[in-house]
């Protein structure tokens, strides 16, 4: 996945943090999604920074992980969000 892409959240998604973890509700499909601690950190970083490279940089500061591993994990996470219709990704 190209980290220079912009991420936007679907307008049908409602997000609420519960006990340190994010719970997402897609109002269109009425599906709930629960994010673990790392997923919550990624979601929150995406709320603050809409460019994936900026999200990547924030996460690199938060976690002791190799850049390649983080990039793969971030790409997988965003792909799952895309498949679920929770976000959209567009080129800059």
N, CA, C and O atoms as CSV, one atom per row, in Angstrom:
chain,resi,resn,atom,element,x,y,z
A,1,UNK,N,N,0.847,-1.180,0.000
A,1,UNK,CA,C,0.000,0.000,0.000
A,1,UNK,C,C,0.891,1.242,0.000
A,1,UNK,O,O,1.917,1.290,0.679
A,2,UNK,N,N,0.483,2.225,-0.764
A,2,UNK,CA,C,1.221,3.475,-0.889
A,2,UNK,C,C,0.932,4.363,0.319
A,2,UNK,O,O,-0.211,4.763,0.538
A,3,UNK,N,N,1.956,4.667,1.095
A,3,UNK,CA,C,1.765,5.461,2.307
A,3,UNK,C,C,1.531,6.940,2.029
A,3,UNK,O,O,1.274,7.705,2.958
A,4,UNK,N,N,1.614,7.354,0.771
A,4,UNK,CA,C,1.340,8.758,0.454
A,4,UNK,C,C,-0.148,8.991,0.191
A,4,UNK,O,O,-0.543,10.087,-0.206
A,5,UNK,N,N,-0.962,7.981,0.407
A,5,UNK,CA,C,-2.397,8.101,0.169
A,5,UNK,C,C,-3.106,8.765,1.348
A,5,UNK,O,O,-2.634,8.739,2.485
A,6,UNK,N,N,-4.241,9.351,1.037
A,6,UNK,CA,C,-5.083,10.007,2.039
A,6,UNK,C,C,-6.192,9.044,2.449
A,6,UNK,O,O,-6.783,8.363,1.611
A,7,UNK,N,N,-6.463,8.999,3.743
A,7,UNK,CA,C,-7.516,8.124,4.243
A,7,UNK,C,C,-8.675,8.969,4.756
A,7,UNK,O,O,-8.473,9.969,5.445
A,8,UNK,N,N,-9.891,8.551,4.410
A,8,UNK,CA,C,-11.082,9.221,4.931
A,8,UNK,C,C,-12.011,8.162,5.507
A,8,UNK,O,O,-12.079,7.038,5.012
A,9,UNK,N,N,-12.719,8.541,6.556
A,9,UNK,CA,C,-13.639,7.629,7.220
A,9,UNK,C,C,-15.007,7.690,6.554
A,9,UNK,O,O,-15.455,8.753,6.124
A,10,UNK,N,N,-15.652,6.554,6.475
A,10,UNK,CA,C,-17.015,6.511,5.963
A,10,UNK,C,C,-17.911,7.317,6.896
A,10,UNK,O,O,-17.756,7.257,8.116
A,11,UNK,N,N,-18.838,8.063,6.330
A,11,UNK,CA,C,-19.743,8.871,7.148
A,11,UNK,C,C,-20.731,8.014,7.922
A,11,UNK,O,O,-21.392,8.500,8.840
A,12,UNK,N,N,-20.836,6.739,7.555
A,12,UNK,CA,C,-21.783,5.862,8.244
A,12,UNK,C,C,-21.167,5.167,9.452
A,12,UNK,O,O,-21.824,4.348,10.095
A,13,UNK,N,N,-19.899,5.486,9.770
A,13,UNK,CA,C,-19.207,4.812,10.870
A,13,UNK,C,C,-19.245,5.668,12.130
A,13,UNK,O,O,-18.884,6.845,12.119
A,14,UNK,N,N,-19.690,5.047,13.207
A,14,UNK,CA,C,-19.683,5.665,14.528
A,14,UNK,C,C,-18.618,4.954,15.351
A,14,UNK,O,O,-18.628,3.726,15.442
A,15,UNK,N,N,-17.702,5.706,15.949
A,15,UNK,CA,C,-16.614,5.119,16.738
A,15,UNK,C,C,-16.692,5.615,18.172
A,15,UNK,O,O,-16.920,6.799,18.420
A,16,UNK,N,N,-16.501,4.699,19.110
A,16,UNK,CA,C,-16.525,5.043,20.533
A,16,UNK,C,C,-15.470,4.228,21.257
A,16,UNK,O,O,-15.367,3.018,21.058
A,17,UNK,N,N,-14.688,4.889,22.096
A,17,UNK,CA,C,-13.690,4.173,22.886
A,17,UNK,C,C,-14.346,3.654,24.159
A,17,UNK,O,O,-15.000,4.402,24.886
A,18,UNK,N,N,-14.162,2.357,24.418
A,18,UNK,CA,C,-14.717,1.708,25.600
A,18,UNK,C,C,-13.590,0.937,26.277
A,18,UNK,O,O,-13.030,0.009,25.694
A,19,UNK,N,N,-13.261,1.318,27.498
A,19,UNK,CA,C,-12.206,0.651,28.267
A,19,UNK,C,C,-10.895,0.546,27.492
A,19,UNK,O,O,-10.242,-0.497,27.513
A,20,UNK,N,N,-10.510,1.619,26.812
A,20,UNK,CA,C,-9.235,1.661,26.119
A,20,UNK,C,C,-9.214,1.009,24.755
A,20,UNK,O,O,-8.174,0.980,24.098
A,21,UNK,N,N,-10.346,0.487,24.320
A,21,UNK,CA,C,-10.416,-0.128,22.997
A,21,UNK,C,C,-11.557,0.503,22.208
A,21,UNK,O,O,-12.589,0.870,22.768
A,22,UNK,N,N,-11.355,0.620,20.910
A,22,UNK,CA,C,-12.328,1.264,20.047
A,22,UNK,C,C,-13.380,0.267,19.574
A,22,UNK,O,O,-13.068,-0.857,19.179
A,23,UNK,N,N,-14.631,0.711,19.627
A,23,UNK,CA,C,-15.748,-0.059,19.089
A,23,UNK,C,C,-16.318,0.758,17.938
A,23,UNK,O,O,-16.629,1.939,18.094
A,24,UNK,N,N,-16.450,0.117,16.782
A,24,UNK,CA,C,-16.950,0.786,15.588
A,24,UNK,C,C,-18.301,0.205,15.210
A,24,UNK,O,O,-18.508,-1.006,15.284
A,25,UNK,N,N,-19.216,1.069,14.806
A,25,UNK,CA,C,-20.517,0.635,14.310
A,25,UNK,C,C,-20.708,1.227,12.931
A,25,UNK,O,O,-20.674,2.445,12.751
A,26,UNK,N,N,-20.909,0.353,11.960
A,26,UNK,CA,C,-21.244,0.797,10.610
A,26,UNK,C,C,-22.757,0.911,10.560
A,26,UNK,O,O,-23.460,-0.099,10.555
A,27,UNK,N,N,-23.261,2.136,10.523
A,27,UNK,CA,C,-24.703,2.376,10.574
A,27,UNK,C,C,-25.423,1.816,9.346
A,27,UNK,O,O,-26.609,1.496,9.425
A,28,UNK,N,N,-24.721,1.693,8.210
A,28,UNK,CA,C,-25.344,1.143,7.004
A,28,UNK,C,C,-25.593,-0.349,7.138
A,28,UNK,O,O,-26.704,-0.827,6.910
A,29,UNK,N,N,-24.551,-1.078,7.510
A,29,UNK,CA,C,-24.666,-2.540,7.591
A,29,UNK,C,C,-25.101,-3.017,8.970
A,29,UNK,O,O,-25.463,-4.180,9.147
A,30,UNK,N,N,-25.063,-2.102,9.957
A,30,UNK,CA,C,-25.371,-2.417,11.350
A,30,UNK,C,C,-24.405,-3.444,11.934
A,30,UNK,O,O,-24.759,-4.179,12.855
A,31,UNK,N,N,-23.190,-3.495,11.400
A,31,UNK,CA,C,-22.148,-4.386,11.914
A,31,UNK,C,C,-21.282,-3.650,12.922
A,31,UNK,O,O,-20.939,-2.481,12.744
A,32,UNK,N,N,-20.938,-4.370,13.990
A,32,UNK,CA,C,-20.011,-3.857,14.999
A,32,UNK,C,C,-18.626,-4.419,14.738
A,32,UNK,O,O,-18.475,-5.552,14.282
A,33,UNK,N,N,-17.616,-3.610,15.036
A,33,UNK,CA,C,-16.228,-4.036,14.924
A,33,UNK,C,C,-15.513,-3.620,16.197
A,33,UNK,O,O,-15.646,-2.480,16.641
A,34,UNK,N,N,-14.764,-4.528,16.780
A,34,UNK,CA,C,-13.983,-4.214,17.968
A,34,UNK,C,C,-12.509,-4.190,17.623
A,34,UNK,O,O,-12.002,-5.102,16.970
A,35,UNK,N,N,-11.821,-3.149,18.059
A,35,UNK,CA,C,-10.389,-3.025,17.797
A,35,UNK,C,C,-9.616,-3.269,19.086
A,35,UNK,O,O,-10.003,-2.793,20.153
A,36,UNK,N,N,-8.527,-4.010,18.976
A,36,UNK,CA,C,-7.671,-4.219,20.142
A,36,UNK,C,C,-6.848,-2.954,20.392
A,36,UNK,O,O,-7.056,-1.930,19.742
A,37,UNK,N,N,-5.925,-3.035,21.327
A,37,UNK,CA,C,-5.133,-1.864,21.716
A,37,UNK,C,C,-4.359,-1.271,20.540
A,37,UNK,O,O,-4.334,-0.053,20.363
A,38,UNK,N,N,-3.735,-2.121,19.743
A,38,UNK,CA,C,-2.953,-1.630,18.603
A,38,UNK,C,C,-3.879,-1.071,17.524
A,38,UNK,O,O,-3.601,-0.014,16.957
A,39,UNK,N,N,-4.971,-1.770,17.238
A,39,UNK,CA,C,-5.942,-1.276,16.266
A,39,UNK,C,C,-6.511,0.069,16.686
A,39,UNK,O,O,-6.730,0.950,15.855
A,40,UNK,N,N,-6.746,0.217,17.983
A,40,UNK,CA,C,-7.242,1.486,18.515
A,40,UNK,C,C,-6.210,2.590,18.313
A,40,UNK,O,O,-6.565,3.708,17.939
A,41,UNK,N,N,-4.946,2.288,18.554
A,41,UNK,CA,C,-3.880,3.281,18.356
A,41,UNK,C,C,-3.802,3.704,16.890
A,41,UNK,O,O,-3.619,4.884,16.589
A,42,UNK,N,N,-3.940,2.745,15.986
A,42,UNK,CA,C,-3.913,3.068,14.554
A,42,UNK,C,C,-5.116,3.931,14.192
A,42,UNK,O,O,-4.969,4.937,13.497
A,43,UNK,N,N,-6.299,3.548,14.654
A,43,UNK,CA,C,-7.529,4.300,14.364
A,43,UNK,C,C,-7.395,5.744,14.856
A,43,UNK,O,O,-7.726,6.686,14.136
A,44,UNK,N,N,-6.908,5.905,16.084
A,44,UNK,CA,C,-6.759,7.245,16.644
A,44,UNK,C,C,-5.732,8.059,15.862
A,44,UNK,O,O,-5.927,9.255,15.645
A,45,UNK,N,N,-4.646,7.427,15.441
A,45,UNK,CA,C,-3.647,8.127,14.631
A,45,UNK,C,C,-4.248,8.551,13.294
A,45,UNK,O,O,-3.925,9.622,12.781
A,46,UNK,N,N,-5.117,7.720,12.730
A,46,UNK,CA,C,-5.765,8.060,11.458
A,46,UNK,C,C,-6.761,9.198,11.651
A,46,UNK,O,O,-6.987,9.977,10.725
A,47,UNK,N,N,-7.360,9.310,12.831
A,47,UNK,CA,C,-8.272,10.420,13.093
A,47,UNK,C,C,-7.517,11.747,13.162
A,47,UNK,O,O,-8.053,12.793,12.797
A,48,UNK,N,N,-6.278,11.697,13.631
A,48,UNK,CA,C,-5.476,12.909,13.784
A,48,UNK,C,C,-4.688,13.263,12.523
A,48,UNK,O,O,-4.396,14.434,12.282
A,49,UNK,N,N,-4.348,12.267,11.729
A,49,UNK,CA,C,-3.523,12.470,10.531
A,49,UNK,C,C,-4.160,11.712,9.372
A,49,UNK,O,O,-4.331,10.495,9.442
A,50,UNK,N,N,-4.510,12.425,8.312
A,50,UNK,CA,C,-5.223,11.749,7.226
A,50,UNK,C,C,-4.314,11.148,6.161
A,50,UNK,O,O,-4.790,10.402,5.305
A,51,UNK,N,N,-3.023,11.451,6.192
A,51,UNK,CA,C,-2.080,10.864,5.240
A,51,UNK,C,C,-1.439,9.641,5.896
A,51,UNK,O,O,-0.942,9.727,7.020
A,52,UNK,N,N,-1.448,8.506,5.201
A,52,UNK,CA,C,-0.956,7.265,5.801
A,52,UNK,C,C,0.502,7.357,6.245
A,52,UNK,O,O,0.882,6.747,7.244
A,53,UNK,N,N,1.316,8.107,5.520
A,53,UNK,CA,C,2.717,8.253,5.931
A,53,UNK,C,C,2.810,8.931,7.305
A,53,UNK,O,O,3.660,8.566,8.118
A,54,UNK,N,N,1.948,9.906,7.563
A,54,UNK,CA,C,1.932,10.585,8.864
A,54,UNK,C,C,1.488,9.620,9.959
A,54,UNK,O,O,2.033,9.637,11.063
A,55,UNK,N,N,0.510,8.789,9.659
A,55,UNK,CA,C,0.060,7.761,10.608
A,55,UNK,C,C,1.221,6.821,10.917
A,55,UNK,O,O,1.466,6.483,12.075
A,56,UNK,N,N,1.924,6.409,9.880
A,56,UNK,CA,C,3.078,5.529,10.026
A,56,UNK,C,C,4.124,6.152,10.952
A,56,UNK,O,O,4.649,5.475,11.836
A,57,UNK,N,N,4.428,7.425,10.756
A,57,UNK,CA,C,5.437,8.113,11.573
A,57,UNK,C,C,5.015,8.173,13.042
A,57,UNK,O,O,5.840,7.961,13.931
A,58,UNK,N,N,3.754,8.458,13.299
A,58,UNK,CA,C,3.244,8.501,14.677
A,58,UNK,C,C,3.404,7.137,15.336
A,58,UNK,O,O,3.843,7.042,16.482
A,59,UNK,N,N,3.051,6.090,14.614
A,59,UNK,CA,C,3.134,4.734,15.164
A,59,UNK,C,C,4.582,4.301,15.375
A,59,UNK,O,O,4.877,3.570,16.321
A,60,UNK,N,N,5.486,4.742,14.505
A,60,UNK,CA,C,6.909,4.425,14.683
A,60,UNK,C,C,7.431,5.016,15.992
A,60,UNK,O,O,8.288,4.424,16.649
A,61,UNK,N,N,6.912,6.179,16.365
A,61,UNK,CA,C,7.316,6.806,17.625
A,61,UNK,C,C,6.727,6.081,18.830
A,61,UNK,O,O,7.339,6.053,19.898
A,62,UNK,N,N,5.539,5.495,18.666
A,62,UNK,CA,C,4.846,4.844,19.783
A,62,UNK,C,C,5.342,3.434,20.053
A,62,UNK,O,O,5.355,2.996,21.203
A,63,UNK,N,N,5.749,2.720,19.016
A,63,UNK,CA,C,6.064,1.298,19.155
A,63,UNK,C,C,7.504,1.010,18.726
A,63,UNK,O,O,8.017,1.601,17.776
A,64,UNK,N,N,8.129,0.103,19.438
A,64,UNK,CA,C,9.463,-0.363,19.054
A,64,UNK,C,C,9.287,-1.520,18.076
A,64,UNK,O,O,9.127,-2.675,18.472
A,65,UNK,N,N,9.321,-1.183,16.803
A,65,UNK,CA,C,9.088,-2.171,15.757
A,65,UNK,C,C,9.885,-1.750,14.522
A,65,UNK,O,O,10.139,-0.566,14.303
A,66,UNK,N,N,10.268,-2.733,13.730
A,66,UNK,CA,C,10.965,-2.426,12.481
A,66,UNK,C,C,9.994,-1.761,11.509
A,66,UNK,O,O,8.809,-2.090,11.474
A,67,UNK,N,N,10.512,-0.829,10.730
A,67,UNK,CA,C,9.679,-0.067,9.796
A,67,UNK,C,C,8.927,-0.976,8.831
A,67,UNK,O,O,7.751,-0.744,8.551
A,68,UNK,N,N,9.594,-2.006,8.323
A,68,UNK,CA,C,8.953,-2.912,7.362
A,68,UNK,C,C,7.787,-3.664,8.001
A,68,UNK,O,O,6.742,-3.842,7.375
A,69,UNK,N,N,7.966,-4.099,9.235
A,69,UNK,CA,C,6.903,-4.817,9.950
A,69,UNK,C,C,5.711,-3.893,10.168
A,69,UNK,O,O,4.567,-4.284,9.936
A,70,UNK,N,N,5.979,-2.674,10.611
A,70,UNK,CA,C,4.896,-1.720,10.848
A,70,UNK,C,C,4.170,-1.384,9.553
A,70,UNK,O,O,2.942,-1.307,9.533
A,71,UNK,N,N,4.914,-1.185,8.478
A,71,UNK,CA,C,4.269,-0.863,7.204
A,71,UNK,C,C,3.352,-2.004,6.762
A,71,UNK,O,O,2.242,-1.758,6.290
A,72,UNK,N,N,3.804,-3.240,6.912
A,72,UNK,CA,C,2.967,-4.390,6.556
A,72,UNK,C,C,1.727,-4.462,7.435
A,72,UNK,O,O,0.625,-4.692,6.938
A,73,UNK,N,N,1.901,-4.267,8.744
A,73,UNK,CA,C,0.763,-4.315,9.667
A,73,UNK,C,C,-0.233,-3.199,9.379
A,73,UNK,O,O,-1.443,-3.426,9.391
A,74,UNK,N,N,0.269,-2.000,9.122
A,74,UNK,CA,C,-0.599,-0.868,8.807
A,74,UNK,C,C,-1.357,-1.125,7.509
A,74,UNK,O,O,-2.553,-0.850,7.421
A,75,UNK,N,N,-0.667,-1.646,6.510
A,75,UNK,CA,C,-1.316,-1.951,5.230
A,75,UNK,C,C,-2.414,-2.990,5.396
A,75,UNK,O,O,-3.501,-2.836,4.839
A,76,UNK,N,N,-2.141,-4.045,6.156
A,76,UNK,CA,C,-3.150,-5.081,6.411
A,76,UNK,C,C,-4.362,-4.503,7.125
A,76,UNK,O,O,-5.500,-4.809,6.771
A,77,UNK,N,N,-4.121,-3.672,8.126
A,77,UNK,CA,C,-5.207,-3.066,8.891
A,77,UNK,C,C,-6.085,-2.199,7.994
A,77,UNK,O,O,-7.312,-2.293,8.033
A,78,UNK,N,N,-5.448,-1.357,7.188
A,78,UNK,CA,C,-6.201,-0.472,6.293
A,78,UNK,C,C,-6.968,-1.292,5.255
A,78,UNK,O,O,-8.103,-0.950,4.922
A,79,UNK,N,N,-6.370,-2.363,4.741
A,79,UNK,CA,C,-7.064,-3.234,3.780
A,79,UNK,C,C,-8.332,-3.824,4.396
A,79,UNK,O,O,-9.370,-3.884,3.736
A,80,UNK,N,N,-8.255,-4.257,5.647
A,80,UNK,CA,C,-9.437,-4.808,6.323
A,80,UNK,C,C,-10.509,-3.743,6.501
A,80,UNK,O,O,-11.697,-4.020,6.331
A,81,UNK,N,N,-10.092,-2.520,6.844
A,81,UNK,CA,C,-11.053,-1.423,6.966
A,81,UNK,C,C,-11.704,-1.122,5.623
A,81,UNK,O,O,-12.907,-0.865,5.557
A,82,UNK,N,N,-10.908,-1.152,4.547
A,82,UNK,CA,C,-11.438,-0.926,3.199
A,82,UNK,C,C,-12.456,-1.997,2.823
A,82,UNK,O,O,-13.537,-1.689,2.321
A,83,UNK,N,N,-12.100,-3.262,3.072
A,83,UNK,CA,C,-12.993,-4.379,2.751
A,83,UNK,C,C,-14.312,-4.278,3.507
A,83,UNK,O,O,-15.355,-4.695,3.002
A,84,UNK,N,N,-14.268,-3.728,4.708
A,84,UNK,CA,C,-15.471,-3.594,5.532
A,84,UNK,C,C,-16.236,-2.316,5.223
A,84,UNK,O,O,-17.318,-2.095,5.767
A,85,UNK,N,N,-15.686,-1.471,4.354
A,85,UNK,CA,C,-16.357,-0.231,3.980
A,85,UNK,C,C,-16.272,0.856,5.038
A,85,UNK,O,O,-17.074,1.790,5.028
A,86,UNK,N,N,-15.315,0.751,5.949
A,86,UNK,CA,C,-15.205,1.716,7.041
A,86,UNK,C,C,-14.372,2.940,6.674
A,86,UNK,O,O,-14.514,4.000,7.283
A,87,UNK,N,N,-13.506,2.790,5.679
A,87,UNK,CA,C,-12.666,3.905,5.226
A,87,UNK,C,C,-12.572,3.893,3.707
A,87,UNK,O,O,-12.929,2.918,3.044
A,88,UNK,N,N,-12.080,5.004,3.181
A,88,UNK,CA,C,-11.746,5.116,1.766
A,88,UNK,C,C,-10.317,5.636,1.687
A,88,UNK,O,O,-9.882,6.416,2.535
A,89,UNK,N,N,-9.600,5.201,0.672
A,89,UNK,CA,C,-8.225,5.638,0.467
A,89,UNK,C,C,-8.137,6.229,-0.930
A,89,UNK,O,O,-8.641,5.653,-1.894
A,90,UNK,N,N,-7.489,7.387,-1.027
A,90,UNK,CA,C,-7.346,8.028,-2.332
A,90,UNK,C,C,-5.938,8.592,-2.493
A,90,UNK,O,O,-5.285,8.961,-1.517
A,91,UNK,N,N,-5.495,8.650,-3.718
A,91,UNK,CA,C,-4.176,9.203,-4.024
A,91,UNK,C,C,-4.190,10.708,-3.818
A,91,UNK,O,O,-5.219,11.366,-3.970
A,92,UNK,N,N,-3.044,11.226,-3.474
A,92,UNK,CA,C,-2.917,12.686,-3.315
A,92,UNK,C,C,-2.644,13.344,-4.645
A,92,UNK,O,O,-2.507,14.565,-4.714
